[in-house]
Amino acid sequence: MKKLFSNIKGDAFGGITAGIVALPLALAFGVSSGLGPSAGLYGAIFLSFFAALFGGTNTQISGPTAPMTAVSMVVIAGIIAVNDGDVEKALPAILTVFLLAGLMQVGLGALGFGKYIKYIPYPVVSGFMTAIGVIILITQVLPSIGYYPKEDTEFVDQFKPQAEELILENILKEEAGEGILVLENFKETVTRAQFIGEEDIMKESKTLAKNEASGVLGTLKVLPRALQNINWLELILALSTIIIIYGFKRITTKIPSTLVALVVVSGAAIAFGLNYRPIEEIPSGIPIPNLEIFANFSISGITPFIFTALTLALLGAIDSLLTSVVADNMTKTKHKPNKELIGQGIGNSIAAIFGGIPGAGATIRTVVNINSGGKTKLSGMIAGIMLLVILLGLGPIASRIPAAVLAGILITVGIGVMDYKGLKAIPSLPRDAKIGPIKISSEVIIMFVVLLLSTFWNLVYAVGIGLIIASLMFMKKIGDLTAERSDVKSLKEEAWKDELDFPEQLKEKVFIKHIKGPLFFGSTSEFQSLSAQIPNTASMVIIRLDRMQYMDQSGLYAMEDVLQELNKNKITAYFVDLLDQPKYLMERIDIIPDLMPREHIFNTFDECIKHIKSKS
């Protein structure tokens, strides 16, 4: 406790500054997620406070981030679609998934998974981060030019026939659920259909129009129509925001340019009484928990999203721990990764209960905190309190912020989040793979697969596929490397230092196999061709195993096949320097002693030579 208050002045200034920086981003990410600005603000308040209180990085400021918001959008859009476009109806299920992701993070930290996050390949992270930037840029085009598909009457009218079909389908489903659907008599169906008015059809049509234009592909579909219906005032507000954000940085970086743009452009729009589109109203008063999460909990309702919740948990862990590393480098301290995951999980869980979107450690906000004097956990807690004060005191004013201003802020976030370091490195990466006649870097392949799948298909599955491809390519490289370093040659062609004195008369009869790495499923094919490589003059094979530290099940059975083939061809095999792990496996399935007698296993090559000489 004493340590917590050891730097009150610096922590207060750092926390307040970081909270102010977080405000426009929290609002923008909330709007972008689909749950509204209040969800972004609630997420920032609770995550910042509780992740700091329970986390393992003293100076970290947490809140909604671009990657977490992008994945949250997938969850929110999917659950809303299942609930007929009704956000209020879908909200408990959405927040349950977010709560589950937070609890998974706590579990990851408790189980000690923090130290394994570093093994996620850079090309996967690079492709994902660039995709996040592209998604944000493309999806913010429509709000930045003031085009909202569900308000375009001509566009919405196209969906009326489909809306009528869906409404009728829902009536039939209701009747089936009530047990009153009779195929011979649709009297009840006709009666219920009479109560469907034009307003109901229009509402369903607007939902369908909004869904059709959502995401990257949806935006690209309606973009030609949007460009014919530009709202020039909204576009000017968005461009003014972008220009101030980049321009003010050239004047000074001491005051956050994002906040300056938010205040100046919003203030001008309000002062001049411009007819702009404001963001959704932010509820006033202290946030209250959404108890429907627990009252309406259903396993079947969240089962399809368990993998997505796990992805959110892992992504939040990566995002946070990368920021922790940045904080360590700046403060010359050492964070506790597992404790940090527990803190992030608790923060995200509490934020979900209060209706907030999930987040992670935010690099820019953390850097601002450190540069402003923050040194202890108190700074992150103060940042959360600062946002709560802004909510309680300035909620009605914040509700008058133009939607185009937040779209402009998000466009700069999208530009900034892309991994330019990874993109710049593409020409210099070794071209170690081929696609047809074209040579290309395997890491570039992974990066672009993740980038394209994330942008045009599904963020969650793209990361999973990227990890699988990266793992397969890594295993192939290790397998190729092991096979390349291993060899089967007569002693006349190659000799290790301790093989130089081998009797000349035996050199054509004795062949040697150097296994210079682990024998696993990526390297077994080369090893299995051993017997085919041995010429007819050979009657003995020495298999040197001092560098084979590890063998998996595939390697074990490959060894069994090779020894059986050698025995069949009446070629005597010897092991030299067999290590503990492979020896244990071979003893478990009786390769030793059935196929490899213990008297044919030697600790050193010299002992093996003496044995061969004695038998000659």
C-alpha positions in Angstrom: 0.0 0.0 0.0 2.9 2.3 0.9 4.5 1.6 -2.5 1.1 2.4 -4.2 1.2 6.0 -2.9 4.9 6.6 -3.3 4.5 8.7 -6.4 1.1 10.4 -5.9 1.9 13.6 -7.9 3.4 11.8 -10.9 0.7 9.1 -10.9 -2.1 11.7 -10.7 -0.8 13.7 -13.6 0.0 10.6 -15.6 -3.4 9.0 -15.0 -5.4 12.2 -15.7 -3.4 12.8 -18.9 -3.9 9.1 -20.0 -7.6 9.3 -19.2 -8.0 12.4 -21.3 -6.2 10.7 -24.2 -8.4 7.6 -23.8 -11.7 9.6 -24.0 -12.0 10.1 -27.8 -10.7 6.6 -28.5 -13.1 5.0 -26.1 -16.0 6.8 -27.6 -14.8 6.0 -31.2 -14.2 2.3 -30.5 -17.6 2.0 -28.8 -19.3 3.5 -31.9 -17.3 1.3 -34.2 -18.1 -1.9 -32.2 -21.8 -1.4 -32.8 -22.8 -1.0 -29.2 -22.5 2.7 -29.0 -20.2 5.2 -27.4 -21.3 4.4 -23.8 -20.0 0.8 -24.3 -16.6 2.1 -25.2 -16.5 4.5 -22.3 -17.7 1.8 -19.8 -15.1 -0.6 -21.1 -12.4 2.0 -20.6 -13.5 3.0 -17.1 -13.7 -0.5 -15.6 -10.8 -2.1 -17.5 -8.4 0.7 -16.8 -9.2 0.7 -13.0 -9.3 -3.1 -12.4 -6.5 -4.2 -14.8 -4.2 -1.7 -13.0 -5.3 -2.8 -9.6 -4.8 -6.5 -10.2 -2.4 -6.5 -13.1 1.4 -7.1 -13.2 2.6 -4.0 -15.1 2.7 -0.9 -12.8 2.5 1.7 -15.5 0.1 0.0 -18.0 -3.1 1.9 -19.0 -5.8 -0.4 -20.4 -8.9 0.2 -22.4 -10.6 -0.7 -25.7 -8.0 -1.1 -28.5 -8.3 -1.4 -32.3 -7.6 -5.2 -32.5 -10.0 -6.0 -29.6 -12.7 -3.8 -31.1 -12.4 -5.4 -34.5 -12.9 -8.9 -33.1 -15.7 -7.6 -30.9 -17.4 -6.3 -34.0 -17.5 -9.9 -35.3 -19.1 -11.1 -32.1 -21.6 -8.3 -31.9 -22.7 -8.4 -35.6 -23.1 -12.2 -35.4 -25.2 -12.3 -32.3 -27.4 -9.3 -33.4 -28.0 -11.1 -36.7 -29.2 -14.2 -34.8 -31.6 -12.0 -32.8 -33.3 -10.4 -35.8 -31.3 -7.2 -35.7 -32.5 -6.3 -32.2 -29.5 -4.9 -30.2 -31.4 -4.9 -26.9 -32.4 -8.5 -27.3 -28.9 -9.6 -28.3 -27.0 -7.6 -25.6 -27.1 -10.2 -22.8 -25.6 -12.8 -25.1 -23.0 -10.4 -26.4 -21.9 -9.4 -22.9 -21.9 -13.0 -21.8 -19.3 -13.8 -24.5 -17.2 -10.8 -23.3 -17.5 -12.0 -19.8 -16.4 -15.5 -20.9 -13.4 -14.0 -22.6 -12.4 -12.2 -19.5 -12.7 -15.3 -17.4 -10.6 -17.2 -19.9 -7.9 -14.6 -19.5 -8.0 -15.1 -15.7 -7.7 -18.8 -16.4 -4.7 -18.4 -18.8 -2.9 -16.3 -16.2 -3.7 -18.7 -13.3 -2.4 -21.7 -15.4 0.8 -19.8 -16.2 0.3 -19.3 -20.0 1.7 -15.8 -19.9 5.1 -17.0 -20.8 3.9 -18.8 -24.0 2.4 -15.8 -25.7 5.8 -14.9 -27.1 5.7 -18.0 -29.3 3.0 -16.6 -31.6 4.8 -16.0 -35.0 5.4 -12.4 -36.0 3.9 -12.8 -39.5 0.6 -13.8 -38.0 0.6 -10.8 -35.7 1.8 -8.5 -38.6 -0.9 -9.7 -41.0 -3.6 -9.4 -38.3 -2.6 -5.9 -37.3 -2.4 -4.7 -40.9 -5.8 -6.2 -41.5 -7.2 -4.4 -38.5 -6.0 -1.1 -40.0 -7.5 -2.0 -43.4 -10.9 -3.0 -41.8 -11.1 0.2 -39.8 -10.2 2.4 -42.8 -12.7 0.8 -45.1 -15.6 0.5 -42.7 -15.2 4.2 -41.6 -15.6 5.5 -45.2 -19.4 5.5 -45.0 -19.8 7.4 -41.7 -17.1 9.8 -42.7 -19.1 10.8 -45.8 -22.3 10.8 -44.0 -23.9 7.8 -45.8 -26.0 5.4 -43.7 -27.5 2.6 -45.8 -30.6 2.1 -43.6 -31.6 5.7 -44.1 -31.3 5.5 -47.9 -35.0 4.9 -48.8 -34.3 3.7 -52.3 -31.7 1.2 -51.1 -33.9 -0.1 -48.2 -36.9 -0.6 -50.6 -34.9 -3.3 -52.4 -35.1 -5.5 -49.3 -38.9 -5.3 -48.8 -39.7 -8.6 -50.5 -37.0 -10.4 -48.4 -38.3 -8.6 -45.3 -41.8 -9.9 -45.9 -40.4 -13.4 -46.4 -38.5 -13.3 -43.1 -41.5 -11.9 -41.2 -43.7 -14.8 -42.6 -41.0 -17.3 -41.7 -40.9 -15.9 -38.1 -44.7 -16.3 -37.8 -44.5 -19.9 -39.0 -41.7 -20.6 -36.4 -43.8 -19.1 -33.6 -46.7 -21.3 -34.6 -44.5 -24.4 -34.7 -43.2 -23.5 -31.3 -46.7 -23.1 -29.9 -47.8 -26.4 -31.5 -50.6 -24.7 -33.6 -49.0 -24.9 -37.1 -51.3 -27.1 -39.2 -50.3 -27.6 -42.8 -53.9 -28.2 -44.0 -55.1 -24.9 -42.5 -53.1 -21.7 -42.5 -56.0 -19.7 -40.9 -53.9 -18.7 -37.9 -51.0 -17.7 -40.1 -53.3 -15.5 -42.2 -54.8 -13.9 -39.1 -51.3 -13.1 -37.6 -50.1 -11.8 -41.0 -52.9 -9.2 -41.0 -51.3 -7.5 -38.0 -48.1 -6.9 -39.9 -48.0 -3.3 -41.1 -45.8 -1.3 -43.4 -43.8 -0.1 -40.4 -42.8 -3.6 -39.4 -41.8 -4.4 -43.0 -39.8 -1.2 -43.2 -38.0 -1.9 -39.9 -37.0 -5.4 -41.1 -35.9 -3.9 -44.4 -33.7 -1.4 -42.7 -32.1 -4.2 -40.6 -31.4 -6.2 -43.8 -30.0 -3.1 -45.6 -27.7 -2.4 -42.6 -26.5 -6.0 -42.6 -25.9 -6.0 -46.3 -23.7 -2.9 -46.0 -21.8 -4.1 -42.9 -18.1 -5.1 -42.8 -15.5 -4.7 -45.5 -17.3 -6.5 -48.3 -20.6 -4.8 -47.5 -19.0 -1.4 -47.5 -17.4 -2.1 -50.9 -20.7 -3.2 -52.3 -22.5 0.0 -51.4 -19.6 2.4 -52.0 -20.6 3.4 -55.5 -24.0 4.3 -54.2 -22.5 6.1 -51.2 -20.3 8.2 -53.4 -23.4 9.5 -55.2 -25.0 10.5 -51.9 -22.1 12.3 -50.1 -23.1 14.5 -47.2 -20.5 17.2 -47.7 -20.9 18.7 -44.2 -20.1 15.3 -42.6 -17.1 14.8 -45.0 -15.8 18.3 -44.1 -16.1 17.5 -40.3 -14.2 14.2 -40.8 -11.5 15.7 -43.0 -11.0 18.6 -40.5 -10.6 16.1 -37.7 -7.9 14.1 -39.6 -6.1 17.3 -40.7 -6.0 18.6 -37.1 -4.8 15.2 -35.7 -1.8 15.1 -38.0 -1.2 18.8 -38.2 -1.3 19.5 -34.4 1.4 16.8 -33.8 3.8 19.0 -35.8 3.2 21.9 -33.4 3.5 19.9 -30.1 3.1 16.4 -28.8 2.6 17.4 -25.2 -1.2 17.9 -25.8 -2.9 14.9 -27.4 -3.8 15.9 -31.0 -6.8 13.5 -31.0 -8.3 15.4 -28.1 -7.6 18.7 -29.7 -9.4 17.6 -32.9 -12.3 16.3 -30.9 -12.8 19.5 -28.9 -12.1 22.0 -31.8 -14.2 20.3 -34.5 -17.1 19.4 -32.2 -17.0 22.8 -30.6 -17.2 24.6 -34.0 -20.0 22.3 -35.1 -22.0 23.1 -32.0 -21.2 26.8 -31.9 -22.2 27.4 -35.5 -25.4 25.4 -35.1 -24.5 23.0 -38.0 -27.0 20.4 -39.0 -24.7 17.4 -38.4 -25.4 13.9 -37.2 -24.5 13.4 -33.5 -23.4 10.2 -31.9 -25.8 8.1 -29.8 -26.8 9.6 -26.5 -24.5 8.6 -23.6 -26.6 7.6 -20.5 -26.0 9.9 -17.6 -25.4 8.6 -14.1 -23.3 5.8 -12.7 -23.2 2.6 -14.8 -25.3 -0.2 -13.5 -24.6 -3.9 -14.0 -26.6 -5.8 -16.7 -28.0 -8.7 -14.6 -29.7 -10.2 -17.7 -26.3 -11.8 -18.4 -27.0 -14.1 -15.5 -30.8 -14.2 -15.6 -31.0 -15.2 -19.2 -27.8 -17.3 -19.4 -27.9 -20.1 -21.9 -25.1 -22.5 -22.8 -26.6 -23.1 -26.3 -26.7 -19.4 -26.9 -22.9 -18.9 -26.4 -21.6 -22.3 -27.6 -21.1 -21.0 -31.2 -19.0 -18.2 -29.8 -16.7 -20.1 -27.4 -13.9 -20.1 -29.9 -14.4 -16.4 -30.6 -14.3 -15.7 -26.8 -11.0 -17.7 -26.6 -9.6 -15.6 -29.6 -10.6 -12.4 -27.7 -8.9 -13.7 -24.6 -5.7 -14.6 -26.5 -5.7 -11.4 -28.5 -6.1 -9.3 -25.4 -3.3 -11.2 -23.8 -0.9 -10.6 -26.7 -1.9 -7.0 -27.0 -1.4 -6.4 -23.3 1.9 -8.2 -22.9 3.4 -6.5 -25.9 2.5 -3.2 -24.3 4.0 -4.5 -21.0 7.3 -5.1 -22.9 7.2 -1.5 -24.1 6.6 -0.3 -20.6 9.5 -2.4 -19.3 11.8 -0.9 -21.8 10.8 2.6 -20.9 10.9 2.2 -17.1 13.7 -0.4 -16.8 11.4 -2.7 -14.8 10.1 -6.2 -15.3 6.4 -7.0 -15.6 4.7 -10.2 -14.3 3.0 -11.8 -17.4 0.7 -14.2 -15.6 -0.4 -11.6 -13.1 -1.0 -9.2 -15.9 -3.3 -11.7 -17.6 -5.3 -12.2 -14.4 -5.7 -8.4 -14.1 -6.8 -8.0 -17.7 -9.2 -10.8 -17.3 -10.8 -9.3 -14.1 -11.0 -5.9 -15.8 -12.7 -7.3 -18.9 -15.1 -9.5 -16.9 -16.2 -6.5 -14.7 -16.5 -4.3 -17.8 -18.7 -6.9 -19.5 -21.0 -7.0 -16.5 -21.5 -3.2 -16.8 -22.0 -3.3 -20.5 -18.5 -2.3 -21.7 -16.6 -3.7 -24.7 -13.4 -5.6 -24.0 -10.0 -4.2 -24.3 -6.3 -4.6 -23.5 -3.2 -2.8 -22.5 -3.0 0.3 -24.8 0.5 1.2 -25.9 0.0 4.9 -26.7 -1.9 5.6 -23.5 0.7 3.7 -21.5 3.5 5.7 -23.1 1.6 8.9 -22.3 1.2 7.9 -18.7 4.9 7.1 -18.3 6.1 10.3 -20.0 3.7 12.3 -17.8 5.2 10.9 -14.6 3.2 7.7 -13.9 5.2 5.0 -12.1 2.8 2.8 -10.0 -0.6 1.1 -10.4 -2.3 4.2 -9.0 -1.9 5.9 -12.4 -4.0 3.4 -14.2 -6.6 3.5 -11.5 -6.7 7.3 -11.7 -7.2 7.1 -15.5 -10.3 5.0 -14.9 -11.6 7.4 -12.3 -10.9 10.3 -14.6 -13.1 8.8 -17.3 -15.9 8.1 -14.8 -15.8 11.8 -13.7 -16.0 12.8 -17.4 -19.0 10.5 -17.9 -20.8 11.9 -14.8 -20.0 15.5 -15.5 -19.9 15.8 -19.3 -22.1 13.0 -20.5 -24.8 15.3 -22.0 -22.1 17.4 -23.8 -20.3 14.3 -25.1 -23.6 13.1 -26.6 -23.4 16.1 -29.0 -20.1 15.1 -30.6 -20.5 14.7 -34.4 -20.4 11.0 -35.6 -18.1 12.2 -38.5 -15.5 13.4 -35.9 -15.3 9.9 -34.4 -15.1 8.4 -37.9 -12.1 10.8 -38.6 -10.4 9.7 -35.4 -10.9 6.0 -36.3 -9.4 6.6 -39.8 -6.2 7.9 -38.1 -6.2 4.9 -35.8 -6.6 2.6 -38.7 -3.6 4.2 -40.5 -1.5 4.0 -37.3 -2.3 0.4 -36.3 -1.0 -1.1 -39.5 2.4 -2.9 -39.3 4.6 -0.8 -41.6 7.7 -2.5 -40.2 6.5 -5.9 -41.4 5.4 -4.5 -44.8 8.7 -2.7 -45.4 10.6 -5.9 -44.7 8.9 -7.9 -47.4 11.5 -7.3 -50.2 14.4 -8.3 -47.9 12.9 -11.5 -46.6 14.5 -14.7 -48.0 12.4 -16.4 -50.7 12.3 -19.9 -49.3 9.0 -21.1 -50.8 7.5 -21.5 -54.3 4.0 -20.9 -55.6 4.2 -22.4 -59.1 7.2 -20.8 -60.8 7.3 -17.8 -58.4 9.7 -17.8 -55.4 8.4 -16.0 -52.3 9.1 -15.8 -48.6 7.1 -18.3 -46.5 6.7 -15.5 -43.9 5.2 -13.2 -46.5 2.7 -16.0 -47.5 1.6 -16.3 -43.9 1.3 -12.5 -43.5 -0.8 -12.1 -46.6 -3.0 -15.1 -45.9 -3.8 -13.7 -42.5 -4.2 -10.2 -43.9 -6.6 -11.2 -46.8 -8.7 -13.7 -44.7 -9.0 -11.2 -41.8 -10.0 -8.4 -44.1 -12.5 -10.2 -46.4 -13.7 -13.2 -44.4 -13.3 -13.7 -40.7 -10.8 -12.3 -38.2 -11.1 -15.2 -35.8 -10.6 -18.0 -38.3 -7.9 -16.1 -40.1 -5.7 -16.1 -37.0 -6.3 -19.8 -36.5 -5.5 -20.6 -40.1 -2.4 -18.4 -40.0 -1.1 -20.2 -36.9 -1.7 -23.6 -38.5 0.2 -22.6 -41.7 3.0 -21.0 -39.7 3.3 -24.2 -37.6 3.3 -26.4 -40.7 5.9 -24.3 -42.5 8.1 -24.2 -39.4 7.9 -28.0 -39.0 8.8 -28.4 -42.7 11.8 -26.1 -42.3 13.0 -28.0 -39.3 12.4 -31.4 -41.0 14.3 -30.2 -44.1 17.1 -28.9 -42.0 17.3 -32.1 -40.0 17.2 -34.2 -43.2 19.9 -32.0 -44.8 22.2 -32.3 -41.9 21.6 -36.0 -41.5 23.4 -38.4 -43.9 24.0 -42.0 -44.8 27.4 -42.4 -46.4 30.3 -44.9 -46.3 33.2 -43.9 -44.0 35.3 -43.5 -47.1 33.2 -40.5 -48.1 32.8 -38.9 -44.8 34.3 -39.4 -41.3 33.8 -37.6 -38.0 36.9 -36.9 -35.9 36.5 -40.1 -33.8 35.9 -42.2 -37.0 39.2 -41.4 -38.7 41.0 -44.5 -37.3 38.4 -47.0 -38.4 40.1 -50.1 -40.1 40.5 -49.6 -43.8 39.3 -53.1 -44.7 35.9 -52.5 -43.0 35.1 -49.1 -44.5 33.1 -50.5 -47.4 31.2 -52.8 -45.1 30.2 -50.3 -42.5 27.9 -47.4 -43.1 27.0 -44.6 -40.7 23.9 -42.6 -40.1 24.3 -39.3 -38.4 21.0 -38.0 -36.9 21.7 -34.4 -36.3 18.5 -33.2 -34.7 15.1 -34.3 -33.3 13.4 -37.2 -35.1 9.8 -36.0 -35.4 6.9 -36.2 -37.9 8.5 -33.4 -40.0 11.7 -35.3 -40.5 10.7 -39.0 -40.6 10.4 -39.4 -44.4 14.1 -38.8 -45.1 15.1 -41.2 -42.2 12.7 -43.9 -43.5 14.6 -44.1 -46.8 17.8 -45.2 -44.9 17.7 -48.9 -46.0 17.2 -47.9 -49.6 20.4 -45.8 -49.5 22.7 -48.5 -48.3 24.6 -50.3 -51.1 24.9 -54.1 -51.3 28.4 -54.1 -49.9 27.3 -53.0 -46.5 26.5 -55.5 -43.8 26.5 -53.1 -40.8 25.0 -49.7 -40.0 26.0 -47.5 -37.1 23.3 -45.0 -36.1 24.8 -42.1 -34.1 22.2 -40.6 -31.9 24.1 -38.1 -29.6 22.4 -35.2 -31.3 18.9 -36.7 -31.3 17.7 -35.1 -28.1 14.0 -35.7 -28.9 11.8 -38.3 -30.6 8.0 -38.1 -31.0 5.6 -40.9 -31.8 6.0 -40.5 -35.6 9.8 -40.7 -35.1 9.5 -43.8 -32.9 7.5 -45.8 -35.5 9.8 -44.6 -38.2 12.8 -46.0 -36.2 10.9 -49.3 -35.8 10.2 -49.5 -39.5 13.9 -48.8 -40.4 15.2 -51.4 -37.9 12.7 -54.0 -39.2 13.8 -53.3 -42.8 17.5 -53.6 -41.8 16.9 -56.9 -40.0 15.0 -58.2 -43.0 18.0 -57.4 -45.2 20.3 -59.1 -42.7 22.1 -55.8 -42.0 23.3 -55.4 -38.4 22.4 -52.1 -36.7 24.2 -50.4 -33.8 23.2 -47.5 -31.7 25.8 -45.0 -30.4 25.2 -42.6 -27.5 21.4 -43.1 -27.2 19.9 -40.3 -25.1 17.3 -40.8 -22.3 14.1 -39.6 -23.9 14.3 -41.6 -27.1 15.6 -44.6 -25.1 12.6 -44.5 -22.8 10.2 -44.5 -25.8 11.9 -47.3 -27.5 11.9 -49.4 -24.4 8.2 -48.7 -23.9 7.2 -50.5 -27.2 10.0 -53.1 -27.0 12.1 -51.8 -29.9 14.7 -52.3 -27.3 15.5 -55.2 -26.9 13.4 -57.0 -29.6 14.8 -55.1 -32.7 17.8 -53.5 -31.1 19.6 -55.9 -28.6 21.1 -54.1 -25.6 24.5 -55.4 -26.5 24.3 -53.4 -29.8 23.9 -50.1 -27.9 27.1 -48.3 -27.0 27.9 -45.1 -25.0 30.8 -44.1 -27.3 31.9 -44.7 -30.9 35.2 -46.2 -29.7 33.3 -48.9 -27.8 31.3 -49.7 -30.9 34.5 -50.0 -33.0 36.0 -52.4 -30.6 32.9 -54.6 -30.8 32.9 -54.6 -34.6 36.6 -55.4 -34.7 36.1 -58.3 -32.3 33.3 -59.8 -34.5 35.4 -59.4 -37.7 
